[in-house]
């Protein structure tokens, strides 16, 4: 029953994400009619704003009719991710200084939608995987994201030339793509052993994974996430947040790795100690828990 419920939620998520993505249809119709200046205007001018609001209202109305209870929560979250991803695509395709911000929005939403990728490879999916639920880490995550948006906007208005360093934005884009790729590879390699939350009790199916990307880094998911987070700020040319994200991420993962490795040593004893001696964490100046 639990497995069928997860498959159902996954199917609903994918359908509703695509439904939310329909926000790009209206500007595409305008383009097909021969108007090639639609892209950014669609989001900033009154007709475009009205069209987006109508689209969201109609889609949400459909979700209310089709789904009830927990399924509606899954559906509306997936739809929200689809809408914002679509808006990011619109900005990304525009000839404007906000283009790099469009990249950021799409890549940011791709990270939040990682549970959909996990579903495709027959892994667990719940609404918690959208990373939109309230917790201390989620609040910090949200504050960090908002601070980057504020810095980008303020600097764009006051020092616009800072946001025109295309080479730096491409470096950031490469960091984000490589970081996200490494993180996804870690999730796929670990399979059912992967979890967003540090586990204090060993499950019967829990095994020590040392193959694939885990043969290069003990914590490849954290390595990917570390460079992904910094890369988003490099992409936005946000000097303050580049420094802030680097410090905050480093401190977070140092503490997280020490906490996780205590559990791993408890779970796997000498097997993990030997693995720890052979493979580094993958993060600069972080060696993990000390073992006597």
SEVO-304597 format. One record per residue (C-alpha): residue number from 0; x negated, y, z. Coordinates in pm, 1 decimal. Each point is the difference from the previous one (the first is absolute). Layout:
pt resi = NUM; x = X; y = Y; z = Z
...
This chain:
pt resi = 0; x = 0.0; y = 0.0; z = 0.0
pt resi = 1; x = -277.0; y = 242.2; z = 91.9
pt resi = 2; x = -181.3; y = -67.7; z = -326.9
pt resi = 3; x = 312.3; y = 58.8; z = -210.2
pt resi = 4; x = 65.4; y = 323.2; z = 192.7
pt resi = 5; x = -351.5; y = 125.7; z = -79.8
pt resi = 6; x = 40.7; y = -86.8; z = -367.9
pt resi = 7; x = 334.9; y = 182.5; z = -6.7
pt resi = 8; x = -151.2; y = 310.5; z = 163.5
pt resi = 9; x = -289.3; y = -12.7; z = -245.8
pt resi = 10; x = 234.7; y = -23.5; z = -297.6
pt resi = 11; x = 205.4; y = 293.1; z = 132.4
pt resi = 12; x = -317.9; y = 203.1; z = 55.0
pt resi = 13; x = -121.9; y = -46.1; z = -356.2
pt resi = 14; x = 341.1; y = 78.9; z = -153.0
pt resi = 15; x = 49.9; y = 310.3; z = 214.4
pt resi = 16; x = -354.0; y = 123.7; z = -62.9
pt resi = 17; x = 71.6; y = -15.6; z = -373.8
pt resi = 18; x = 336.4; y = 167.6; z = 58.1
pt resi = 19; x = -172.5; y = 286.2; z = 183.6
pt resi = 20; x = -250.5; y = 24.7; z = -282.3
pt resi = 21; x = 290.1; y = 95.9; z = -228.9
pt resi = 22; x = -71.1; y = 358.9; z = 108.6
pt resi = 23; x = -239.1; y = 18.9; z = -298.0
pt resi = 24; x = 273.4; y = -77.0; z = -256.0
pt resi = 25; x = 145.2; y = 352.7; z = -30.8
pt resi = 26; x = -330.1; y = 173.5; z = -87.8
pt resi = 27; x = -81.7; y = -284.4; z = -240.2
pt resi = 28; x = 328.9; y = 61.3; z = -182.0
pt resi = 29; x = -93.7; y = 365.4; z = -32.3
pt resi = 30; x = -340.0; y = -99.4; z = -140.0
pt resi = 31; x = 157.2; y = -232.0; z = -257.1
pt resi = 32; x = 210.9; y = 297.2; z = -108.8
pt resi = 33; x = -317.4; y = 188.1; z = -88.3
pt resi = 34; x = -65.3; y = 207.6; z = 312.0
pt resi = 35; x = -354.9; y = -71.8; z = 112.8
pt resi = 36; x = -17.3; y = 265.6; z = 270.9
pt resi = 37; x = 237.5; y = -187.5; z = 230.5
pt resi = 38; x = -234.0; y = -163.2; z = 242.2
pt resi = 39; x = -79.1; y = 240.7; z = 281.3
pt resi = 40; x = 296.7; y = 226.2; z = -73.6
pt resi = 41; x = 228.8; y = -293.7; z = 70.8
pt resi = 42; x = -110.2; y = -1.6; z = 362.7
pt resi = 43; x = -29.2; y = 375.6; z = 56.3
pt resi = 44; x = 290.3; y = 157.2; z = -190.6
pt resi = 45; x = 357.7; y = 0.1; z = 132.9
pt resi = 46; x = 147.5; y = -236.5; z = -266.3
pt resi = 47; x = -270.3; y = -254.7; z = 76.2
pt resi = 48; x = 57.9; y = 20.3; z = 374.7
pt resi = 49; x = 374.4; y = -40.9; z = -50.8
pt resi = 50; x = -56.7; y = -299.7; z = -230.3
pt resi = 51; x = -222.8; y = -168.5; z = 260.8
pt resi = 52; x = 253.6; y = 61.3; z = 279.4
pt resi = 53; x = 282.7; y = -140.2; z = -212.8
pt resi = 54; x = -211.5; y = -302.9; z = -92.4
pt resi = 55; x = -83.9; y = -70.0; z = 366.3
pt resi = 56; x = 362.8; y = 47.8; z = 109.3
pt resi = 57; x = 134.4; y = -237.5; z = -266.7
pt resi = 58; x = -263.2; y = -264.4; z = 72.1
pt resi = 59; x = 56.0; y = 18.4; z = 376.5
pt resi = 60; x = 374.3; y = -28.0; z = -57.9
pt resi = 61; x = -58.4; y = -319.9; z = -195.4
pt resi = 62; x = -216.1; y = -139.5; z = 278.9
pt resi = 63; x = 269.3; y = 75.9; z = 258.0
pt resi = 64; x = 255.3; y = -187.5; z = -209.2
pt resi = 65; x = -221.7; y = -300.9; z = -76.1
pt resi = 66; x = -190.2; y = -57.4; z = 326.4
pt resi = 67; x = 84.7; y = -6.2; z = 369.9
pt resi = 68; x = -194.2; y = -3.8; z = 328.1
pt resi = 69; x = -367.7; y = -106.0; z = -7.9
pt resi = 70; x = 5.5; y = -50.2; z = -376.6
pt resi = 71; x = 105.9; y = 362.5; z = -48.0
pt resi = 72; x = -299.9; y = 114.4; z = 207.3
pt resi = 73; x = -233.2; y = -204.2; z = -219.8
pt resi = 74; x = 172.8; y = 128.2; z = -315.7
pt resi = 75; x = -7.3; y = 368.8; z = 92.0
pt resi = 76; x = -367.5; y = -12.1; z = 99.2
pt resi = 77; x = -99.6; y = -172.1; z = -323.3
pt resi = 78; x = 209.7; y = 248.6; z = -195.6
pt resi = 79; x = -166.1; y = 291.2; z = 181.5
pt resi = 80; x = -341.4; y = -136.3; z = -98.0
pt resi = 81; x = 119.4; y = -29.0; z = -360.1
pt resi = 82; x = 127.3; y = 359.3; z = -7.6
pt resi = 83; x = -322.0; y = 147.4; z = 138.6
pt resi = 84; x = -208.4; y = -221.5; z = -229.0
pt resi = 85; x = 204.3; y = 126.8; z = -295.1
pt resi = 86; x = -48.1; y = 362.5; z = 104.9
pt resi = 87; x = -372.7; y = -69.4; z = 28.2
pt resi = 88; x = -0.1; y = -136.5; z = -354.5
pt resi = 89; x = 173.2; y = 314.3; z = -122.2
pt resi = 90; x = -262.2; y = 224.2; z = 159.1
pt resi = 91; x = -286.0; y = -226.3; z = -113.5
pt resi = 92; x = 109.0; y = 36.3; z = -362.8
pt resi = 93; x = 22.5; y = 378.0; z = 20.2
pt resi = 94; x = -249.5; y = 257.1; z = -120.9
pt resi = 95; x = -33.0; y = 176.1; z = 332.3
pt resi = 96; x = -245.2; y = 43.4; z = 285.4
pt resi = 97; x = 228.6; y = -226.0; z = 204.9
pt resi = 98; x = -85.7; y = -304.1; z = -214.1
pt resi = 99; x = -244.7; y = -142.2; z = 254.2
pt resi = 100; x = 264.3; y = 29.8; z = 267.4
pt resi = 101; x = 224.8; y = -213.0; z = -221.5
pt resi = 102; x = -272.0; y = -265.2; z = -7.7
pt resi = 103; x = -14.3; y = 15.1; z = 377.3
pt resi = 104; x = 377.5; y = -40.1; z = 40.5
pt resi = 105; x = 9.6; y = -307.3; z = -224.0
pt resi = 106; x = -298.4; y = -166.3; z = 163.6
pt resi = 107; x = 132.3; y = 85.2; z = 346.6
pt resi = 108; x = 333.6; y = -161.4; z = -84.2
pt resi = 109; x = -175.9; y = -300.9; z = -150.9
pt resi = 110; x = -166.4; y = -54.8; z = 336.5
pt resi = 111; x = 333.8; y = 20.3; z = 182.0
pt resi = 112; x = 145.9; y = -246.7; z = -249.1
pt resi = 113; x = -268.1; y = -263.3; z = 58.3
pt resi = 114; x = 261.7; y = -235.1; z = 141.7
pt resi = 115; x = 158.1; y = -30.5; z = -343.7
pt resi = 116; x = -331.8; y = -124.9; z = -138.4
pt resi = 117; x = -20.6; y = -249.5; z = 284.2
pt resi = 118; x = 348.6; y = -125.6; z = -86.3
pt resi = 119; x = -99.1; y = -73.0; z = -358.8
pt resi = 120; x = -263.5; y = -237.5; z = 134.9
pt resi = 121; x = 253.3; y = -168.2; z = 231.7
pt resi = 122; x = -103.2; y = 162.2; z = 326.0
pt resi = 123; x = 209.3; y = 140.3; z = 282.4
pt resi = 124; x = 199.7; y = 317.9; z = -53.2
pt resi = 125; x = 193.2; y = 196.1; z = 258.9
pt resi = 126; x = 100.1; y = 362.4; z = 28.7
pt resi = 127; x = -288.9; y = 46.0; z = 246.4
pt resi = 128; x = -244.3; y = -44.6; z = -287.1
pt resi = 129; x = 108.4; y = 328.3; z = -153.4
pt resi = 130; x = -200.3; y = 172.2; z = 275.3
pt resi = 131; x = 287.7; y = 243.9; z = 47.7
pt resi = 132; x = 106.5; y = -113.2; z = 345.7
pt resi = 133; x = -72.9; y = 217.2; z = 302.2
pt resi = 134; x = -306.0; y = -96.2; z = 206.0
pt resi = 135; x = -298.2; y = 186.8; z = 141.1
pt resi = 136; x = -214.4; y = -101.2; z = -299.7
pt resi = 137; x = 273.6; y = 95.9; z = -245.2
pt resi = 138; x = 35.8; y = 343.6; z = 161.8
pt resi = 139; x = -375.5; y = 56.9; z = -30.3
pt resi = 140; x = 12.0; y = -127.4; z = -359.0
pt resi = 141; x = 280.9; y = 246.2; z = -78.5
pt resi = 142; x = -177.8; y = 293.4; z = 166.7
pt resi = 143; x = -315.5; y = -77.2; z = -198.7
pt resi = 144; x = 197.7; y = -9.9; z = -325.2
pt resi = 145; x = 183.6; y = 325.4; z = 75.5
pt resi = 146; x = -325.9; y = 174.4; z = 93.4
pt resi = 147; x = -145.2; y = -93.9; z = -339.9
pt resi = 148; x = 307.5; y = 137.2; z = -178.6
pt resi = 149; x = -23.8; y = 326.5; z = 194.3
pt resi = 150; x = -371.8; y = 39.2; z = -72.1
pt resi = 151; x = 48.8; y = -71.5; z = -370.3
pt resi = 152; x = 281.0; y = 255.4; z = -28.7
pt resi = 153; x = -176.0; y = 271.7; z = 200.7
pt resi = 154; x = -327.9; y = -37.5; z = -187.7
pt resi = 155; x = 177.6; y = -18.0; z = -334.5
pt resi = 156; x = 162.8; y = 336.0; z = 71.5
pt resi = 157; x = -309.1; y = 167.1; z = 149.0
pt resi = 158; x = -295.9; y = -161.6; z = -181.6
pt resi = 159; x = 153.8; y = -165.4; z = -310.0
pt resi = 160; x = -340.8; y = -56.6; z = -160.5
pt resi = 161; x = -73.8; y = -253.9; z = 276.0
pt resi = 162; x = 279.2; y = -218.8; z = -135.9
pt resi = 163; x = -139.7; y = 3.7; z = -352.8
pt resi = 164; x = -304.3; y = -220.4; z = 65.4
pt resi = 165; x = 115.3; y = -276.2; z = -233.0
pt resi = 166; x = -317.1; y = -205.8; z = 39.4
pt resi = 167; x = 49.4; y = -12.7; z = 376.0
pt resi = 168; x = 363.9; y = -100.8; z = -39.3
pt resi = 169; x = -105.4; y = -285.4; z = -228.8
pt resi = 170; x = -253.9; y = -115.9; z = 261.0
pt resi = 171; x = 280.8; y = 0.1; z = 257.0
pt resi = 172; x = 227.9; y = -189.0; z = -237.9
pt resi = 173; x = -269.0; y = -267.1; z = -45.8
pt resi = 174; x = -41.4; y = -29.0; z = 379.5
pt resi = 175; x = 375.2; y = -39.8; z = 43.7
pt resi = 176; x = 34.7; y = -263.9; z = -272.4
pt resi = 177; x = -298.9; y = -202.3; z = 120.1
pt resi = 178; x = 109.8; y = 26.6; z = 363.4
pt resi = 179; x = 354.1; y = -105.8; z = -80.4
pt resi = 180; x = -124.9; y = -282.9; z = -220.1
pt resi = 181; x = -222.6; y = -130.8; z = 279.9
pt resi = 182; x = 283.6; y = 21.5; z = 250.1
pt resi = 183; x = 240.1; y = -189.8; z = -226.0
pt resi = 184; x = -267.7; y = -261.6; z = -68.5
pt resi = 185; x = -41.5; y = -46.4; z = 376.1
pt resi = 186; x = 375.6; y = -43.0; z = 44.7
pt resi = 187; x = 22.8; y = -255.3; z = -278.8
pt resi = 188; x = -305.7; y = -193.4; z = 116.6
pt resi = 189; x = 118.0; y = -14.3; z = 361.9
pt resi = 190; x = 354.4; y = -97.1; z = -101.4
pt resi = 191; x = 216.7; y = -78.5; z = 302.7
pt resi = 192; x = -294.2; y = 79.2; z = 229.9
pt resi = 193; x = 27.0; y = 369.5; z = -87.8
pt resi = 194; x = 194.0; y = 227.7; z = 232.3
pt resi = 195; x = 19.3; y = 376.9; z = 48.5
pt resi = 196; x = 3.6; y = -53.6; z = 377.7
pt resi = 197; x = -289.4; y = -143.2; z = 200.8
pt resi = 198; x = 111.6; y = -344.2; z = 124.7
pt resi = 199; x = -54.2; y = -100.6; z = 362.7
pt resi = 200; x = 123.3; y = -357.1; z = -40.3
pt resi = 201; x = -123.5; y = -247.3; z = -258.2
pt resi = 202; x = 266.9; y = -137.9; z = -231.1
pt resi = 203; x = -11.3; y = -367.8; z = -95.0
pt resi = 204; x = -67.2; y = 95.1; z = -362.2
pt resi = 205; x = -269.2; y = 254.7; z = 88.5
pt resi = 206; x = -339.7; y = -89.4; z = -152.3
pt resi = 207; x = -329.8; y = 186.0; z = -27.0
pt resi = 208; x = -29.4; y = 138.2; z = -353.8
pt resi = 209; x = -360.1; y = 41.0; z = -121.0
pt resi = 210; x = 38.4; y = -33.9; z = -377.6
pt resi = 211; x = 59.0; y = 255.8; z = -276.7
pt resi = 212; x = -41.3; y = 360.5; z = 112.0
pt resi = 213; x = -38.9; y = -126.5; z = 358.0
pt resi = 214; x = -338.5; y = -143.3; z = -100.2
pt resi = 215; x = -119.4; y = 357.5; z = -60.0
pt resi = 216; x = 174.5; y = 184.9; z = 285.6
pt resi = 217; x = 145.1; y = -129.0; z = 327.0
pt resi = 218; x = 275.9; y = 258.8; z = -22.8
pt resi = 219; x = 53.7; y = 72.7; z = -372.5
pt resi = 220; x = 349.9; y = 138.6; z = 55.7
pt resi = 221; x = -136.4; y = 261.1; z = 240.8
pt resi = 222; x = -285.4; y = 83.7; z = -236.5
pt resi = 223; x = 247.5; y = 54.6; z = -280.3
pt resi = 224; x = 229.7; y = 207.8; z = 217.5
pt resi = 225; x = -293.1; y = 210.5; z = 130.6
pt resi = 226; x = -116.5; y = 101.4; z = -347.9
pt resi = 227; x = 357.8; y = 26.1; z = -128.7
pt resi = 228; x = 88.7; y = 256.8; z = 267.6
pt resi = 229; x = -311.9; y = 210.9; z = -59.3
pt resi = 230; x = 43.1; y = -33.9; z = -376.5
pt resi = 231; x = 347.9; y = 154.0; z = 13.3
pt resi = 232; x = -151.4; y = 318.1; z = 146.1
pt resi = 233; x = -291.5; y = 2.2; z = -242.7
pt resi = 234; x = 256.9; y = -29.1; z = -278.8
pt resi = 235; x = 188.4; y = 302.0; z = 140.0
pt resi = 236; x = -327.5; y = 193.8; z = 52.3
pt resi = 237; x = 91.5; y = 54.4; z = 367.4
pt resi = 238; x = -334.2; y = 70.9; z = 177.0
pt resi = 239; x = 149.6; y = 30.7; z = 348.4
pt resi = 240; x = 200.1; y = -322.2; z = -28.1
pt resi = 241; x = -292.8; y = -186.9; z = -157.8
pt resi = 242; x = -195.6; y = 61.6; z = 320.7
pt resi = 243; x = 302.1; y = -56.6; z = 224.8
pt resi = 244; x = 108.5; y = -321.5; z = -172.3
pt resi = 245; x = -355.2; y = -137.0; z = 6.6
pt resi = 246; x = -40.2; y = 55.8; z = 374.4
pt resi = 247; x = 351.6; y = -114.1; z = 92.0
pt resi = 248; x = -13.9; y = -311.0; z = -220.9
pt resi = 249; x = -344.8; y = -98.5; z = 126.3
pt resi = 250; x = 106.4; y = 29.0; z = 365.2
pt resi = 251; x = 325.6; y = -185.2; z = -65.3
pt resi = 252; x = -163.2; y = -294.2; z = -175.2
pt resi = 253; x = -284.1; y = -24.0; z = 251.7
pt resi = 254; x = 253.6; y = -49.2; z = 280.2
pt resi = 255; x = 226.5; y = -218.6; z = -214.4
pt resi = 256; x = -280.7; y = -234.3; z = -103.6
pt resi = 257; x = -122.6; y = -43.6; z = 358.1
pt resi = 258; x = 353.8; y = -80.9; z = 114.2
pt resi = 259; x = 58.3; y = -242.6; z = -286.6
pt resi = 260; x = -332.0; y = -177.0; z = 39.9
pt resi = 261; x = 71.3; y = -72.3; z = 365.2
pt resi = 262; x = 303.5; y = -196.9; z = -117.4
pt resi = 263; x = -189.4; y = -166.1; z = -285.1
pt resi = 264; x = -275.7; y = -119.7; z = 232.5
pt resi = 265; x = 266.8; y = -131.9; z = 234.6
pt resi = 266; x = 173.8; y = -177.5; z = -291.4
pt resi = 267; x = -301.2; y = -145.9; z = -181.3
pt resi = 268; x = -284.2; y = 10.8; z = 255.0
pt resi = 269; x = -340.1; y = -95.5; z = -149.3
pt resi = 270; x = 136.9; y = -13.0; z = -355.7
pt resi = 271; x = 73.7; y = 372.0; z = 8.9
pt resi = 272; x = -324.1; y = 83.5; z = 183.7
pt resi = 273; x = -200.0; y = -171.1; z = -275.6
pt resi = 274; x = 206.3; y = 173.1; z = -268.5
pt resi = 275; x = -58.2; y = 332.5; z = 176.4
pt resi = 276; x = -376.8; y = -51.2; z = -11.0
pt resi = 277; x = 1.4; y = -60.2; z = -375.6
pt resi = 278; x = 249.4; y = 261.6; z = -124.9
pt resi = 279; x = 19.9; y = 371.4; z = 88.1
pt resi = 280; x = 319.0; y = 191.5; z = 71.7
pt resi = 281; x = -48.4; y = 199.5; z = -319.8
pt resi = 282; x = 47.7; y = 334.8; z = 175.0
pt resi = 283; x = -288.4; y = 241.7; z = 66.1
pt resi = 284; x = -147.8; y = -11.8; z = 353.0
pt resi = 285; x = 268.9; y = -241.6; z = 123.6
pt resi = 286; x = -133.0; y = -338.6; z = 107.6
pt resi = 287; x = 304.6; y = -125.5; z = 188.8
pt resi = 288; x = 19.2; y = -154.9; z = 343.8
pt resi = 289; x = -334.4; y = -88.9; z = 161.0
pt resi = 290; x = -54.1; y = -368.4; z = 69.1
pt resi = 291; x = -261.7; y = -114.4; z = 254.4
